[in-house]
Amino acid sequence: MTKKKVITKNKKRRKKNKKQRLLQELSKEVGITFLIVLLCLFLLSRVVFVLPKNEGYGMREALNDGDRVYVDRLGTPKRFSLIYFKQPDGNETSIRRVIGLPGERILYSKDELYVDGRLVVERFLQKKLAQAKIDDEMITEDFDSIAILGTTDGIIPKGKYLVLGDNRNYATDSRYYGLVDQRDVIGIVKLRLLPFYQIGIQ
């Protein structure tokens, strides 16, 4: 083998070794970056957000069974917010809509919501209400918050919320397990993430 051929072969070997080293370093950096991203996501999910799956049909049409949602852990519940919480009657979690706030008395009469005697329109139910009227049916059975477990003479105490499912005839909510404690609220549902074709703000 001539000297020229030996030099060329050595150059090729060095080039190949350099490529292999670069690939190894790159894959190492990608692996470390991936681990850091995973760790950050894990930490954020413990403090800032959570991505639960909606279970059941209690929130139709707002959410369907199996929908994946983005929940803001730092949000404050307001009237008609969708909240993700631990149910008072066990370890199960649920997504329901806040209807009654602390200090209020809630009454449903003839499919209309009254808060402290004042009529409040549930715009998210307008289509259902219109159809129910045509079918001569009711979406929400008449009830007074005095019958809700945890109220004081019908008044919702401080740090508690009255929640209902949008699918009123089939939803398990405050009418069954009572008021939801602020400490059990994990966060506010802000966005439906999955399925992609139904992605949207709640």
Order of alpha helices (4+ residues) and beta strands (2+ residues): alpha-beta-beta-beta-beta-beta-beta-beta-alpha-beta-beta-alpha-beta-beta-beta
